[in-house]
Amino acid sequence: MKILISNDDGYQAPGIVALYEALKTIADVEVVAPEVNNSAKSNALTLHSPLHVETAANGFRYVNGTPADCVHIALTGLLGYRPDMVVSGINNGANMGDDTIYSGTVGAAMEGYLFGVPAIAFSQVKKGWEYIDAAALKAKEIVANLIKLREANLTAPPWLLNVNVPNLPFDQLKATKVCRLGARHAAEKVITQTTPHGRTMYWIGGAGPAKDDSEGTDFHATILGHVALTPLKTDLTNHEALATWVQQTSQFVKP
């Protein structure tokens, strides 16, 4: 089993180091990750400036680009082979509900999925890396089970999974629950400051609180100490609204 590891916190982040150390015991793993933190870069690709790949002392390769750049480059020539799985993370903070739209961690996994490679994104619920070794051990457990399912032909690849792990000791983590995405309120107000030269600068505000953390959501599961696993897809079509829009637009859409 060959696994490509990436993330959005950068190749030196404790989360990716812990993930690598855990997964190298069950698979052949390679790391291709951003040079610096690329949180909230989603699926962005760098198209108007050159990308460079460097190798760190520990063998990790890093790119002066986004998480999606890293996986894209790896799968289209850098590796020289097709990995069996793309694993992204472990992210410094949750990627639940609406967060998944912005997440570079999910974006890296999704890039693998778009190339037909099964992919999974791991995140810790709280920032700060507390109990990161426990989260890495849980990631290893989940990946090992996915490998078994694949070897038994019980899964139909490709698939895209999003996993959030509470910051708890391993023996306190409750069973993995398959959940739907919850939802957040709108983000907090933008933060404004004035530079020494009198210009106004803006900082994006923090994420809003949970709007839908009802039973069955990833928010609800992790609040109770469960590991939340959510299958994702890339089809953004509102299929339920298709017929309505056909009817409403028929008056101004020419045959």
PyRosetta script that sets phi, psi and omega in degrees:
from pyrosetta import init, pose_from_sequence

init()
pose = pose_from_sequence("MKILISNDDGYQAPGIVALYEALKTIADVEVVAPEVNNSAKSNALTLHSPLHVETAANGFRYVNGTPADCVHIALTGLLGYRPDMVVSGINNGANMGDDTIYSGTVGAAMEGYLFGVPAIAFSQVKKGWEYIDAAALKAKEIVANLIKLREANLTAPPWLLNVNVPNLPFDQLKATKVCRLGARHAAEKVITQTTPHGRTMYWIGGAGPAKDDSEGTDFHATILGHVALTPLKTDLTNHEALATWVQQTSQFVKP")
pose.set_psi(1, 125.0)
pose.set_omega(1, 179.5)
pose.set_phi(2, -111.6)
pose.set_psi(2, 126.8)
pose.set_omega(2, -176.1)
pose.set_phi(3, -122.9)
pose.set_psi(3, 131.8)
pose.set_omega(3, 172.0)
pose.set_phi(4, -96.3)
pose.set_psi(4, 127.6)
pose.set_omega(4, 178.4)
pose.set_phi(5, -108.9)
pose.set_psi(5, 136.4)
pose.set_omega(5, 173.3)
pose.set_phi(6, -144.0)
pose.set_psi(6, -177.4)
pose.set_omega(6, 177.4)
pose.set_phi(7, -166.6)
pose.set_psi(7, -170.3)
pose.set_omega(7, 174.0)
pose.set_phi(8, -123.7)
pose.set_psi(8, -5.6)
pose.set_omega(8, -179.8)
pose.set_phi(9, -85.9)
pose.set_psi(9, -6.5)
pose.set_omega(9, -178.9)
pose.set_phi(10, 103.4)
pose.set_psi(10, 155.8)
pose.set_omega(10, -171.4)
pose.set_phi(11, -68.4)
pose.set_psi(11, -15.5)
pose.set_omega(11, -179.9)
pose.set_phi(12, -96.8)
pose.set_psi(12, -0.5)
pose.set_omega(12, -176.8)
pose.set_phi(13, -64.5)
pose.set_psi(13, 141.3)
pose.set_omega(13, 178.2)
pose.set_phi(14, -55.5)
pose.set_psi(14, -32.3)
pose.set_omega(14, -177.7)
pose.set_phi(15, -65.1)
pose.set_psi(15, -42.1)
pose.set_omega(15, -177.9)
pose.set_phi(16, -76.3)
pose.set_psi(16, -32.5)
pose.set_omega(16, 176.7)
pose.set_phi(17, -64.8)
pose.set_psi(17, -45.2)
pose.set_omega(17, 179.4)
pose.set_phi(18, -64.6)
pose.set_psi(18, -39.5)
pose.set_omega(18, 179.4)
pose.set_phi(19, -64.3)
pose.set_psi(19, -43.8)
pose.set_omega(19, 178.7)
pose.set_phi(20, -60.6)
pose.set_psi(20, -47.9)
pose.set_omega(20, -178.5)
pose.set_phi(21, -61.0)
pose.set_psi(21, -35.1)
pose.set_omega(21, -179.9)
pose.set_phi(22, -74.6)
pose.set_psi(22, -44.9)
pose.set_omega(22, -173.5)
pose.set_phi(23, -78.9)
pose.set_psi(23, -22.8)
pose.set_omega(23, -178.8)
pose.set_phi(24, -67.6)
pose.set_psi(24, -12.4)
pose.set_omega(24, 178.8)
pose.set_phi(25, -84.2)
pose.set_psi(25, -10.6)
pose.set_omega(25, -178.2)
pose.set_phi(26, -126.5)
pose.set_psi(26, -3.8)
pose.set_omega(26, -177.4)
pose.set_phi(27, -159.2)
pose.set_psi(27, 166.0)
pose.set_omega(27, 169.5)
pose.set_phi(28, -82.7)
pose.set_psi(28, 118.5)
pose.set_omega(28, -173.5)
pose.set_phi(29, -122.1)
pose.set_psi(29, 145.0)
pose.set_omega(29, 172.6)
pose.set_phi(30, -131.9)
pose.set_psi(30, 146.5)
pose.set_omega(30, -179.9)
pose.set_phi(31, -111.3)
pose.set_psi(31, 127.4)
pose.set_omega(31, 169.6)
pose.set_phi(32, -133.1)
pose.set_psi(32, 109.0)
pose.set_omega(32, -170.2)
pose.set_phi(33, -138.5)
pose.set_psi(33, 165.3)
pose.set_omega(33, 179.4)
pose.set_phi(34, -64.9)
pose.set_psi(34, 150.6)
pose.set_omega(34, 178.0)
pose.set_phi(35, -67.4)
pose.set_psi(35, -38.8)
pose.set_omega(35, -178.3)
pose.set_phi(36, -130.5)
pose.set_psi(36, 172.4)
pose.set_omega(36, -179.3)
pose.set_phi(37, -58.6)
pose.set_psi(37, 130.2)
pose.set_omega(37, 179.1)
pose.set_phi(38, -129.3)
pose.set_psi(38, 38.0)
pose.set_omega(38, 179.8)
pose.set_phi(39, -58.8)
pose.set_psi(39, 145.4)
pose.set_omega(39, 176.8)
pose.set_phi(40, 66.0)
pose.set_psi(40, 22.8)
pose.set_omega(40, 177.2)
pose.set_phi(41, -87.6)
pose.set_psi(41, -4.9)
pose.set_omega(41, 175.7)
pose.set_phi(42, 52.7)
pose.set_psi(42, -128.6)
pose.set_omega(42, -177.0)
pose.set_phi(43, -101.4)
pose.set_psi(43, 18.0)
pose.set_omega(43, -173.9)
pose.set_phi(44, -60.1)
pose.set_psi(44, 137.6)
pose.set_omega(44, 172.7)
pose.set_phi(45, -114.5)
pose.set_psi(45, 145.8)
pose.set_omega(45, 178.8)
pose.set_phi(46, -88.9)
pose.set_psi(46, 114.7)
pose.set_omega(46, -174.2)
pose.set_phi(47, -114.6)
pose.set_psi(47, -15.8)
pose.set_omega(47, -171.6)
pose.set_phi(48, -118.7)
pose.set_psi(48, 14.9)
pose.set_omega(48, 173.4)
pose.set_phi(49, -150.3)
pose.set_psi(49, 151.9)
pose.set_omega(49, -176.3)
pose.set_phi(50, -71.9)
pose.set_psi(50, 151.1)
pose.set_omega(50, 177.0)
pose.set_phi(51, -110.6)
pose.set_psi(51, 143.3)
pose.set_omega(51, -178.9)
pose.set_phi(52, -127.6)
pose.set_psi(52, 143.7)
pose.set_omega(52, 179.2)
pose.set_phi(53, -113.2)
pose.set_psi(53, 128.0)
pose.set_omega(53, 177.3)
pose.set_phi(54, -122.0)
pose.set_psi(54, 160.5)
pose.set_omega(54, 179.2)
pose.set_phi(55, -116.9)
pose.set_psi(55, 126.4)
pose.set_omega(55, 179.4)
pose.set_phi(56, -80.0)
pose.set_psi(56, 169.5)
pose.set_omega(56, -177.9)
pose.set_phi(57, -60.7)
pose.set_psi(57, -29.2)
pose.set_omega(57, -179.0)
pose.set_phi(58, -87.4)
pose.set_psi(58, 4.4)
pose.set_omega(58, 178.9)
pose.set_phi(59, 94.3)
pose.set_psi(59, -10.7)
pose.set_omega(59, 176.3)
pose.set_phi(60, -65.8)
pose.set_psi(60, 138.6)
pose.set_omega(60, 172.4)
pose.set_phi(61, -100.7)
pose.set_psi(61, 140.9)
pose.set_omega(61, -178.3)
pose.set_phi(62, -132.2)
pose.set_psi(62, 150.8)
pose.set_omega(62, -171.5)
pose.set_phi(63, -125.1)
pose.set_psi(63, 141.4)
pose.set_omega(63, 176.2)
pose.set_phi(64, -81.7)
pose.set_psi(64, 54.1)
pose.set_omega(64, -177.0)
pose.set_phi(65, -151.0)
pose.set_psi(65, -161.2)
pose.set_omega(65, -175.2)
pose.set_phi(66, -88.0)
pose.set_psi(66, 168.7)
pose.set_omega(66, 175.0)
pose.set_phi(67, -57.2)
pose.set_psi(67, -43.2)
pose.set_omega(67, 178.8)
pose.set_phi(68, -64.9)
pose.set_psi(68, -36.4)
pose.set_omega(68, 174.3)
pose.set_phi(69, -56.0)
pose.set_psi(69, -46.1)
pose.set_omega(69, -175.8)
pose.set_phi(70, -59.4)
pose.set_psi(70, -48.2)
pose.set_omega(70, -178.4)
pose.set_phi(71, -70.1)
pose.set_psi(71, -39.5)
pose.set_omega(71, 179.6)
pose.set_phi(72, -60.4)
pose.set_psi(72, -49.4)
pose.set_omega(72, 179.8)
pose.set_phi(73, -61.8)
pose.set_psi(73, -42.9)
pose.set_omega(73, -178.8)
pose.set_phi(74, -60.6)
pose.set_psi(74, -43.1)
pose.set_omega(74, -174.5)
pose.set_phi(75, -81.2)
pose.set_psi(75, -18.4)
pose.set_omega(75, -175.8)
pose.set_phi(76, -107.3)
pose.set_psi(76, 16.1)
pose.set_omega(76, 175.5)
pose.set_phi(77, 159.7)
pose.set_psi(77, -32.9)
pose.set_omega(77, -174.1)
pose.set_phi(78, -66.0)
pose.set_psi(78, -45.7)
pose.set_omega(78, -176.3)
pose.set_phi(79, -73.1)
pose.set_psi(79, -37.7)
pose.set_omega(79, -176.6)
pose.set_phi(80, 82.0)
pose.set_psi(80, 6.3)
pose.set_omega(80, 176.0)
pose.set_phi(81, -153.9)
pose.set_psi(81, 168.3)
pose.set_omega(81, 179.4)
pose.set_phi(82, -101.0)
pose.set_psi(82, 116.9)
pose.set_omega(82, 178.8)
pose.set_phi(83, -69.5)
pose.set_psi(83, 158.6)
pose.set_omega(83, 178.5)
pose.set_phi(84, -81.5)
pose.set_psi(84, -20.5)
pose.set_omega(84, -177.0)
pose.set_phi(85, -158.6)
pose.set_psi(85, 146.9)
pose.set_omega(85, 170.6)
pose.set_phi(86, -110.6)
pose.set_psi(86, 126.9)
pose.set_omega(86, 178.8)
pose.set_phi(87, -121.9)
pose.set_psi(87, 125.4)
pose.set_omega(87, -175.9)
pose.set_phi(88, -115.2)
pose.set_psi(88, 138.9)
pose.set_omega(88, 177.8)
pose.set_phi(89, 128.6)
pose.set_psi(89, -158.7)
pose.set_omega(89, -5.8)
pose.set_phi(90, -81.6)
pose.set_psi(90, 127.9)
pose.set_omega(90, -173.3)
pose.set_phi(91, -75.1)
pose.set_psi(91, 148.0)
pose.set_omega(91, 178.2)
pose.set_phi(92, -85.2)
pose.set_psi(92, 77.3)
pose.set_omega(92, -178.2)
pose.set_phi(93, 125.5)
pose.set_psi(93, 160.3)
pose.set_omega(93, -173.4)
pose.set_phi(94, -67.9)
pose.set_psi(94, 151.0)
pose.set_omega(94, 167.5)
pose.set_phi(95, -130.7)
pose.set_psi(95, 79.9)
pose.set_omega(95, -176.9)
pose.set_phi(96, -125.1)
pose.set_psi(96, 159.5)
pose.set_omega(96, 177.2)
pose.set_phi(97, 55.7)
pose.set_psi(97, -133.0)
pose.set_omega(97, -177.8)
pose.set_phi(98, -65.7)
pose.set_psi(98, -18.1)
pose.set_omega(98, -180.0)
pose.set_phi(99, -55.7)
pose.set_psi(99, -31.7)
pose.set_omega(99, -174.2)
pose.set_phi(100, -62.7)
pose.set_psi(100, -24.9)
pose.set_omega(100, 179.6)
pose.set_phi(101, -66.9)
pose.set_psi(101, -36.7)
pose.set_omega(101, -176.0)
pose.set_phi(102, -92.9)
pose.set_psi(102, -19.3)
pose.set_omega(102, -167.6)
pose.set_phi(103, -63.7)
pose.set_psi(103, 125.9)
pose.set_omega(103, 171.6)
pose.set_phi(104, -72.1)
pose.set_psi(104, -29.0)
pose.set_omega(104, 176.7)
pose.set_phi(105, -62.6)
pose.set_psi(105, -48.7)
pose.set_omega(105, 176.9)
pose.set_phi(106, -67.6)
pose.set_psi(106, -35.7)
pose.set_omega(106, 179.2)
pose.set_phi(107, -59.9)
pose.set_psi(107, -40.1)
pose.set_omega(107, 178.3)
pose.set_phi(108, -64.1)
pose.set_psi(108, -45.4)
pose.set_omega(108, 178.4)
pose.set_phi(109, -64.2)
pose.set_psi(109, -40.7)
pose.set_omega(109, -178.2)
pose.set_phi(110, -64.6)
pose.set_psi(110, -33.2)
pose.set_omega(110, 178.6)
pose.set_phi(111, -62.6)
pose.set_psi(111, -40.4)
pose.set_omega(111, 174.8)
pose.set_phi(112, -62.6)
pose.set_psi(112, -44.1)
pose.set_omega(112, 179.4)
pose.set_phi(113, -59.3)
pose.set_psi(113, -40.2)
pose.set_omega(113, -179.9)
pose.set_phi(114, -65.8)
pose.set_psi(114, -23.3)
pose.set_omega(114, 175.9)
pose.set_phi(115, -91.8)
pose.set_psi(115, 7.8)
pose.set_omega(115, 177.2)
pose.set_phi(116, 84.7)
pose.set_psi(116, 14.4)
pose.set_omega(116, -180.0)
pose.set_phi(117, -102.2)
pose.set_psi(117, 129.0)
pose.set_omega(117, 175.9)
pose.set_phi(118, -55.1)
pose.set_psi(118, 138.5)
pose.set_omega(118, -173.3)
pose.set_phi(119, -144.3)
pose.set_psi(119, 150.9)
pose.set_omega(119, -178.6)
pose.set_phi(120, -145.6)
pose.set_psi(120, 139.1)
pose.set_omega(120, 179.0)
pose.set_phi(121, -114.2)
pose.set_psi(121, 132.5)
pose.set_omega(121, 178.8)
pose.set_phi(122, -114.9)
pose.set_psi(122, 138.4)
pose.set_omega(122, 176.5)
pose.set_phi(123, -140.6)
pose.set_psi(123, 149.4)
pose.set_omega(123, 168.4)
pose.set_phi(124, -91.4)
pose.set_psi(124, 144.9)
pose.set_omega(124, -174.8)
pose.set_phi(125, -65.2)
pose.set_psi(125, -42.3)
pose.set_omega(125, -178.6)
pose.set_phi(126, -109.6)
pose.set_psi(126, 148.5)
pose.set_omega(126, 177.3)
pose.set_phi(127, -76.4)
pose.set_psi(127, 159.3)
pose.set_omega(127, 175.5)
pose.set_phi(128, 115.7)
pose.set_psi(128, -8.8)
pose.set_omega(128, 175.3)
pose.set_phi(129, 69.9)
pose.set_psi(129, 14.7)
pose.set_omega(129, 178.4)
pose.set_phi(130, -64.9)
pose.set_psi(130, 131.4)
pose.set_omega(130, -178.1)
pose.set_phi(131, 60.7)
pose.set_psi(131, 36.8)
pose.set_omega(131, 179.9)
pose.set_phi(132, -64.3)
pose.set_psi(132, -33.3)
pose.set_omega(132, 179.0)
pose.set_phi(133, -65.0)
pose.set_psi(133, -34.7)
pose.set_omega(133, 176.8)
pose.set_phi(134, -67.9)
pose.set_psi(134, -40.3)
pose.set_omega(134, 177.9)
pose.set_phi(135, -64.5)
pose.set_psi(135, -39.4)
pose.set_omega(135, 178.7)
pose.set_phi(136, -66.0)
pose.set_psi(136, -38.3)
pose.set_omega(136, 177.6)
pose.set_phi(137, -65.3)
pose.set_psi(137, -38.8)
pose.set_omega(137, 176.6)
pose.set_phi(138, -66.6)
pose.set_psi(138, -39.6)
pose.set_omega(138, 177.2)
pose.set_phi(139, -61.4)
pose.set_psi(139, -43.5)
pose.set_omega(139, 177.5)
pose.set_phi(140, -59.3)
pose.set_psi(140, -43.3)
pose.set_omega(140, -179.5)
pose.set_phi(141, -61.8)
pose.set_psi(141, -45.6)
pose.set_omega(141, -178.3)
pose.set_phi(142, -66.6)
pose.set_psi(142, -45.6)
pose.set_omega(142, 179.9)
pose.set_phi(143, -62.8)
pose.set_psi(143, -41.1)
pose.set_omega(143, 178.4)
pose.set_phi(144, -60.2)
pose.set_psi(144, -40.8)
pose.set_omega(144, 178.1)
pose.set_phi(145, -67.7)
pose.set_psi(145, -36.8)
pose.set_omega(145, 177.3)
pose.set_phi(146, -66.1)
pose.set_psi(146, -37.0)
pose.set_omega(146, 177.0)
pose.set_phi(147, -62.2)
pose.set_psi(147, -43.4)
pose.set_omega(147, 179.0)
pose.set_phi(148, -62.6)
pose.set_psi(148, -42.5)
pose.set_omega(148, 179.0)
pose.set_phi(149, -62.8)
pose.set_psi(149, -39.8)
pose.set_omega(149, -179.5)
pose.set_phi(150, -68.1)
pose.set_psi(150, -43.1)
pose.set_omega(150, -179.3)
pose.set_phi(151, -63.8)
pose.set_psi(151, -28.1)
pose.set_omega(151, 178.4)
pose.set_phi(152, -90.3)
pose.set_psi(152, 6.0)
pose.set_omega(152, -179.6)
pose.set_phi(153, 57.2)
pose.set_psi(153, 36.9)
pose.set_omega(153, 179.9)
pose.set_phi(154, -98.5)
pose.set_psi(154, -4.1)
pose.set_omega(154, 175.4)
pose.set_phi(155, -122.3)
pose.set_psi(155, 148.2)
pose.set_omega(155, -179.8)
pose.set_phi(156, -108.2)
pose.set_psi(156, 97.0)
pose.set_omega(156, -179.7)
pose.set_phi(157, -72.2)
pose.set_psi(157, 159.8)
pose.set_omega(157, -0.5)
pose.set_phi(158, -84.4)
pose.set_psi(158, 157.7)
pose.set_omega(158, 173.1)
pose.set_phi(159, -135.3)
pose.set_psi(159, 157.4)
pose.set_omega(159, -178.7)
pose.set_phi(160, -129.9)
pose.set_psi(160, 117.1)
pose.set_omega(160, -175.8)
pose.set_phi(161, -119.4)
pose.set_psi(161, 144.5)
pose.set_omega(161, 176.9)
pose.set_phi(162, -121.2)
pose.set_psi(162, 122.8)
pose.set_omega(162, -174.9)
pose.set_phi(163, -123.5)
pose.set_psi(163, 132.3)
pose.set_omega(163, 176.2)
pose.set_phi(164, -121.0)
pose.set_psi(164, 127.7)
pose.set_omega(164, -174.7)
pose.set_phi(165, -113.3)
pose.set_psi(165, 123.4)
pose.set_omega(165, 175.9)
pose.set_phi(166, -60.4)
pose.set_psi(166, 150.6)
pose.set_omega(166, 178.1)
pose.set_phi(167, -81.6)
pose.set_psi(167, 83.9)
pose.set_omega(167, -177.3)
pose.set_phi(168, -140.0)
pose.set_psi(168, 156.8)
pose.set_omega(168, 171.3)
pose.set_phi(169, -58.4)
pose.set_psi(169, 151.8)
pose.set_omega(169, -174.3)
pose.set_phi(170, -55.7)
pose.set_psi(170, -41.9)
pose.set_omega(170, -176.3)
pose.set_phi(171, -74.4)
pose.set_psi(171, -5.7)
pose.set_omega(171, 176.4)
pose.set_phi(172, -103.2)
pose.set_psi(172, -5.5)
pose.set_omega(172, 177.0)
pose.set_phi(173, -73.4)
pose.set_psi(173, 127.7)
pose.set_omega(173, 179.3)
pose.set_phi(174, -83.3)
pose.set_psi(174, 172.6)
pose.set_omega(174, -174.0)
pose.set_phi(175, -56.5)
pose.set_psi(175, 150.1)
pose.set_omega(175, 176.7)
pose.set_phi(176, -68.9)
pose.set_psi(176, 130.6)
pose.set_omega(176, 178.4)
pose.set_phi(177, -114.2)
pose.set_psi(177, 135.4)
pose.set_omega(177, 173.6)
pose.set_phi(178, -82.2)
pose.set_psi(178, 123.1)
pose.set_omega(178, -171.3)
pose.set_phi(179, -131.6)
pose.set_psi(179, 163.0)
pose.set_omega(179, 167.7)
pose.set_phi(180, -92.5)
pose.set_psi(180, 163.4)
pose.set_omega(180, 175.8)
pose.set_phi(181, -70.0)
pose.set_psi(181, 139.0)
pose.set_omega(181, 171.6)
pose.set_phi(182, -83.8)
pose.set_psi(182, -154.5)
pose.set_omega(182, 179.5)
pose.set_phi(183, -150.8)
pose.set_psi(183, 153.4)
pose.set_omega(183, 177.2)
pose.set_phi(184, -112.6)
pose.set_psi(184, 159.8)
pose.set_omega(184, 166.5)
pose.set_phi(185, -70.5)
pose.set_psi(185, 169.7)
pose.set_omega(185, 177.5)
pose.set_phi(186, -59.9)
pose.set_psi(186, 153.6)
pose.set_omega(186, -179.5)
pose.set_phi(187, -61.2)
pose.set_psi(187, 159.4)
pose.set_omega(187, 178.0)
pose.set_phi(188, -67.2)
pose.set_psi(188, 164.1)
pose.set_omega(188, -176.2)
pose.set_phi(189, -59.9)
pose.set_psi(189, 145.2)
pose.set_omega(189, 178.1)
pose.set_phi(190, -61.2)
pose.set_psi(190, 145.2)
pose.set_omega(190, -179.3)
pose.set_phi(191, -99.0)
pose.set_psi(191, 126.9)
pose.set_omega(191, -180.0)
pose.set_phi(192, -111.6)
pose.set_psi(192, 142.4)
pose.set_omega(192, 175.3)
pose.set_phi(193, -140.2)
pose.set_psi(193, 164.6)
pose.set_omega(193, 179.5)
pose.set_phi(194, -115.2)
pose.set_psi(194, 130.2)
pose.set_omega(194, 178.8)
pose.set_phi(195, -74.0)
pose.set_psi(195, 164.5)
pose.set_omega(195, 176.4)
pose.set_phi(196, -58.6)
pose.set_psi(196, -18.9)
pose.set_omega(196, 179.7)
pose.set_phi(197, -94.8)
pose.set_psi(197, 5.8)
pose.set_omega(197, 175.0)
pose.set_phi(198, 89.2)
pose.set_psi(198, 3.8)
pose.set_omega(198, 178.7)
pose.set_phi(199, -85.3)
pose.set_psi(199, 146.9)
pose.set_omega(199, 177.0)
pose.set_phi(200, -88.0)
pose.set_psi(200, 131.0)
pose.set_omega(200, 175.5)
pose.set_phi(201, -120.0)
pose.set_psi(201, 154.0)
pose.set_omega(201, -173.0)
pose.set_phi(202, -123.9)
pose.set_psi(202, 139.9)
pose.set_omega(202, 174.1)
pose.set_phi(203, -121.2)
pose.set_psi(203, 131.5)
pose.set_omega(203, 178.2)
pose.set_phi(204, -60.4)
pose.set_psi(204, 134.3)
pose.set_omega(204, -179.8)
pose.set_phi(205, -72.5)
pose.set_psi(205, 167.9)
pose.set_omega(205, -179.1)
pose.set_phi(206, -68.8)
pose.set_psi(206, 164.7)
pose.set_omega(206, 178.0)
pose.set_phi(207, -65.4)
pose.set_psi(207, 146.9)
pose.set_omega(207, 178.2)
pose.set_phi(208, -75.2)
pose.set_psi(208, 169.3)
pose.set_omega(208, 178.3)
pose.set_phi(209, -72.2)
pose.set_psi(209, 168.4)
pose.set_omega(209, -179.8)
pose.set_phi(210, -64.4)
pose.set_psi(210, 132.8)
pose.set_omega(210, 176.4)
pose.set_phi(211, -97.8)
pose.set_psi(211, -39.1)
pose.set_omega(211, 176.4)
pose.set_phi(212, -126.6)
pose.set_psi(212, 98.7)
pose.set_omega(212, 175.7)
pose.set_phi(213, -120.5)
pose.set_psi(213, 33.3)
pose.set_omega(213, -177.9)
pose.set_phi(214, -71.9)
pose.set_psi(214, 169.4)
pose.set_omega(214, -178.6)
pose.set_phi(215, -57.3)
pose.set_psi(215, 135.7)
pose.set_omega(215, -178.0)
pose.set_phi(216, 101.6)
pose.set_psi(216, -12.7)
pose.set_omega(216, 179.2)
pose.set_phi(217, -93.0)
pose.set_psi(217, 163.1)
pose.set_omega(217, 176.1)
pose.set_phi(218, -64.3)
pose.set_psi(218, -36.3)
pose.set_omega(218, 177.4)
pose.set_phi(219, -59.5)
pose.set_psi(219, -48.2)
pose.set_omega(219, -176.7)
pose.set_phi(220, -62.9)
pose.set_psi(220, -43.9)
pose.set_omega(220, -177.9)
pose.set_phi(221, -62.2)
pose.set_psi(221, -46.4)
pose.set_omega(221, -176.8)
pose.set_phi(222, -71.9)
pose.set_psi(222, -30.4)
pose.set_omega(222, 175.4)
pose.set_phi(223, -59.1)
pose.set_psi(223, -35.5)
pose.set_omega(223, -179.2)
pose.set_phi(224, -85.5)
pose.set_psi(224, 0.6)
pose.set_omega(224, 177.8)
pose.set_phi(225, 94.0)
pose.set_psi(225, 5.7)
pose.set_omega(225, 178.0)
pose.set_phi(226, -84.7)
pose.set_psi(226, 153.1)
pose.set_omega(226, 169.0)
pose.set_phi(227, -81.1)
pose.set_psi(227, 127.7)
pose.set_omega(227, -176.6)
pose.set_phi(228, -99.4)
pose.set_psi(228, 127.0)
pose.set_omega(228, 177.9)
pose.set_phi(229, -120.9)
pose.set_psi(229, 123.7)
pose.set_omega(229, -177.4)
pose.set_phi(230, -126.3)
pose.set_psi(230, 120.2)
pose.set_omega(230, 172.7)
pose.set_phi(231, -72.0)
pose.set_psi(231, 134.4)
pose.set_omega(231, -179.8)
pose.set_phi(232, -115.3)
pose.set_psi(232, 164.7)
pose.set_omega(232, 173.7)
pose.set_phi(233, -142.5)
pose.set_psi(233, 166.1)
pose.set_omega(233, -177.7)
pose.set_phi(234, -104.2)
pose.set_psi(234, -7.4)
pose.set_omega(234, -179.8)
pose.set_phi(235, -73.6)
pose.set_psi(235, 108.2)
pose.set_omega(235, -178.6)
pose.set_phi(236, -91.0)
pose.set_psi(236, 3.6)
pose.set_omega(236, -179.3)
pose.set_phi(237, -61.4)
pose.set_psi(237, 132.1)
pose.set_omega(237, 172.3)
pose.set_phi(238, -85.5)
pose.set_psi(238, 85.7)
pose.set_omega(238, -173.8)
pose.set_phi(239, -62.0)
pose.set_psi(239, -34.9)
pose.set_omega(239, -178.8)
pose.set_phi(240, -64.8)
pose.set_psi(240, -26.5)
pose.set_omega(240, -176.5)
pose.set_phi(241, -95.3)
pose.set_psi(241, -2.9)
pose.set_omega(241, -175.7)
pose.set_phi(242, -58.0)
pose.set_psi(242, -49.9)
pose.set_omega(242, -177.7)
pose.set_phi(243, -62.4)
pose.set_psi(243, -40.1)
pose.set_omega(243, 179.5)
pose.set_phi(244, -62.1)
pose.set_psi(244, -43.8)
pose.set_omega(244, -178.7)
pose.set_phi(245, -70.8)
pose.set_psi(245, -31.6)
pose.set_omega(245, 174.1)
pose.set_phi(246, -60.7)
pose.set_psi(246, -44.0)
pose.set_omega(246, -179.2)
pose.set_phi(247, -67.6)
pose.set_psi(247, -44.1)
pose.set_omega(247, -175.1)
pose.set_phi(248, -71.3)
pose.set_psi(248, -30.0)
pose.set_omega(248, -178.2)
pose.set_phi(249, -94.5)
pose.set_psi(249, -4.8)
pose.set_omega(249, -177.3)
pose.set_phi(250, -62.1)
pose.set_psi(250, -24.8)
pose.set_omega(250, -177.1)
pose.set_phi(251, -74.6)
pose.set_psi(251, -22.0)
pose.set_omega(251, 179.8)
pose.set_phi(252, -123.7)
pose.set_psi(252, 2.5)
pose.set_omega(252, 174.6)
pose.set_phi(253, -96.8)
pose.set_psi(253, 117.4)
pose.set_omega(253, -178.3)
pose.set_phi(254, -76.4)
pose.set_psi(254, 145.5)
pose.set_omega(254, 178.6)
pose.set_phi(255, -67.2)
pose.dump_pdb("model.pdb")
